[in-house]
Amino acid sequence: MKTDKSLSSNVRVISSSVLSPHSKALYEVGKNILSGSIESGRDFCKTMTANCAGAIPIYIGILVFLLPADFALGIKAGITFALPCIGYLIAMILFTIGYMPYSSSLSLDMVEEILRWIRLFRVEKGVK
């Protein structure tokens, strides 16, 4: 699309053309990257949040089952036995943060930006 820049507030269209099949395909790929990557990342984070939350009571249950009833933990042993639970809590918090929507801009109007995102996803997934 070419425009006449002599007019300050009005734009006059001199010519326009239909999108090429290549541009249409890039547009569809950009839409799929934008929607698919967010959905798959959110699904992974949702699953891992539930797994981390479920691992804490399972770990405590295994400890209760394996340790004798009159077993007294010292400070060092208590910290050692608590570290996995703390790790699961930290992981659960991080996956919860990962579940939140990621704010990034991808303009589907710019072919160069779609191509940049395609190259970025190929590098992340190891595809050449």
C-alpha positions in Angstrom: 0.0 0.0 0.0 1.5 3.3 -1.1 0.4 6.6 0.4 0.8 10.2 -0.6 2.7 12.0 2.2 1.9 15.5 1.0 -1.4 15.6 2.9 -0.8 16.1 6.7 -4.0 14.7 8.2 -5.6 12.9 5.3 -4.2 9.7 3.8 -4.9 9.0 0.1 -4.5 5.4 -1.0 -2.8 5.2 -4.3 -2.8 1.4 -4.7 -3.5 -1.8 -2.7 -3.1 -5.4 -3.2 -4.3 -8.7 -1.9 -2.2 -10.6 0.6 0.1 -13.2 -1.0 -0.3 -16.8 0.0 3.1 -16.6 1.8 2.0 -13.6 3.9 -1.3 -15.4 4.7 0.6 -18.5 5.8 2.9 -16.4 8.0 -0.1 -14.7 9.5 -1.6 -18.0 10.4 1.7 -19.3 11.8 2.0 -16.1 13.9 -1.5 -16.6 15.3 -0.8 -20.2 16.2 2.5 -19.3 17.9 0.9 -16.6 19.9 -2.0 -18.7 21.1 -0.4 -22.1 21.2 2.7 -21.2 23.2 0.7 -19.5 25.9 -1.8 -22.3 26.2 0.9 -25.1 26.4 3.0 -23.1 28.9 0.0 -22.4 31.1 -1.1 -26.1 31.0 2.4 -27.2 32.0 2.5 -24.8 34.9 -1.0 -25.8 36.1 0.0 -29.5 36.1 3.2 -28.9 37.9 1.5 -26.7 40.5 -0.8 -29.5 41.3 2.0 -32.0 41.3 4.1 -29.9 43.7 1.1 -29.3 46.0 0.4 -33.1 46.1 4.0 -34.0 46.7 4.2 -32.3 50.0 1.6 -34.5 51.9 2.9 -37.6 50.1 6.5 -36.8 51.3 5.2 -36.2 54.9 3.2 -39.4 54.8 6.2 -41.4 53.7 8.3 -39.9 56.6 5.6 -40.7 59.1 5.3 -44.2 57.8 9.1 -44.8 57.8 10.1 -43.1 61.1 9.2 -44.6 64.4 6.5 -42.9 66.5 8.9 -41.9 69.3 11.5 -40.5 66.9 12.7 -37.1 68.0 14.3 -34.8 65.3 17.1 -32.5 66.2 17.5 -29.1 64.5 19.8 -30.3 61.8 17.7 -33.4 61.0 14.5 -31.3 61.1 16.0 -28.9 58.6 17.2 -31.8 56.4 13.7 -33.4 56.4 12.0 -30.0 55.8 14.2 -29.1 52.8 12.2 -31.1 50.2 8.9 -29.6 51.5 10.4 -26.1 51.2 11.7 -26.9 47.7 8.2 -28.1 46.7 6.7 -24.9 48.1 9.2 -22.7 46.2 8.5 -24.7 43.0 4.8 -24.4 43.5 5.1 -20.6 43.9 7.2 -20.3 40.7 4.8 -22.5 38.7 1.9 -20.4 40.0 3.7 -17.2 38.8 4.4 -19.0 35.4 0.7 -19.7 35.1 -0.1 -16.0 35.1 -0.4 -14.5 31.6 2.8 -13.4 30.1 2.7 -9.9 28.6 4.6 -9.7 25.4 3.8 -7.9 22.2 3.5 -9.7 18.9 2.0 -7.7 16.1 0.4 -9.9 13.5 0.5 -6.9 11.2 4.3 -7.0 10.8 5.7 -10.0 8.8 9.2 -9.3 10.1 8.0 -9.7 13.7 6.3 -13.0 13.0 9.5 -14.3 11.3 11.5 -13.2 14.4 9.1 -15.2 16.7 9.4 -18.2 14.4 13.2 -18.1 14.6 13.0 -17.6 18.4 10.7 -20.7 18.9 13.0 -22.8 16.6 16.0 -21.9 18.7 14.1 -22.7 22.0 12.9 -26.1 20.6 16.2 -27.0 19.0 14.8 -27.0 15.5 17.1 -25.8 12.7 
